[in-house]
Amino acid sequence: MLRLGEALVDFSDTTALISHLDLVISVDTSIAHLADALGKPVWILLTQRPTGAGCSIGTTAPSTQARGYRGNRRRASGAA
């Protein structure tokens, strides 16, 4: 795994990086939207209880590239 966060200054840098990827897995919706706009397959890792607009279960998006994956179990107490 490469950690490139500090090397990415703005969305043009992020766009250049995403253009070289086969798949984007993200917890950040801005990155997920950018990847989808670029036509890249994107997996969005969601919390058990998403917040904000457009996060309700059963909604459909015009995108065919994005898939949401929701956590379905709670962590044990003290687990990292």
C-alpha positions in Angstrom: 0.0 0.0 0.0 1.3 3.4 -0.9 0.4 6.4 1.3 0.3 9.4 -1.0 -1.8 11.8 1.0 0.9 14.4 1.6 1.9 14.3 -2.1 -1.7 15.2 -3.2 -2.1 19.0 -3.0 -5.4 19.5 -4.9 -8.0 17.7 -6.9 -5.9 17.9 -10.1 -3.2 15.8 -8.4 -5.9 13.4 -7.1 -7.4 13.2 -10.6 -4.0 12.3 -12.1 -3.6 9.6 -9.6 -7.1 8.1 -10.0 -6.6 8.0 -13.8 -3.9 5.4 -13.2 -6.0 3.1 -11.0 -8.2 0.2 -11.9 -10.4 0.5 -8.8 -10.9 3.1 -6.1 -11.9 2.1 -2.6 -12.8 5.1 -0.4 -14.5 6.3 2.7 -14.4 9.8 1.4 -17.4 10.7 -0.7 -15.6 13.6 -2.5 -13.0 11.1 -3.8 -15.7 8.6 -4.6 -17.6 11.2 -6.7 -14.4 12.2 -8.5 -13.5 8.6 -9.3 -17.0 8.0 -10.6 -16.9 11.1 -12.7 -13.7 9.8 -14.2 -15.5 6.5 -15.1 -13.5 4.4 -12.6 -15.2 1.7 -10.6 -15.4 2.8 -7.0 -16.3 1.0 -3.7 -17.5 3.3 -1.0 -17.1 2.0 2.6 -20.1 3.2 4.6 -20.8 3.3 8.3 -23.6 1.4 9.8 -25.6 4.6 10.2 -24.7 6.9 7.4 -25.5 10.6 7.9 -26.1 13.4 5.4 -28.1 13.7 2.2 -28.3 10.9 -0.2 -27.1 8.2 2.2 -30.4 6.5 2.9 -30.8 2.8 2.2 -32.5 2.0 -1.0 -31.6 5.2 -2.9 -30.2 4.8 -6.4 -27.6 6.9 -8.1 -27.3 7.5 -11.8 -23.8 5.9 -11.6 -23.1 2.4 -12.6 -19.5 2.5 -11.4 -20.2 3.0 -7.7 -21.0 0.4 -5.1 -21.6 1.0 -1.4 -20.5 -1.5 1.3 -21.9 -1.0 4.8 -20.4 -2.3 8.0 -22.7 -4.8 9.6 -21.1 -5.6 12.9 -20.0 -3.7 15.9 -16.4 -3.8 17.2 -15.8 -5.6 20.4 -15.2 -3.2 23.3 -11.6 -2.0 23.3 -10.9 -3.4 19.8 -8.9 -1.2 17.4 
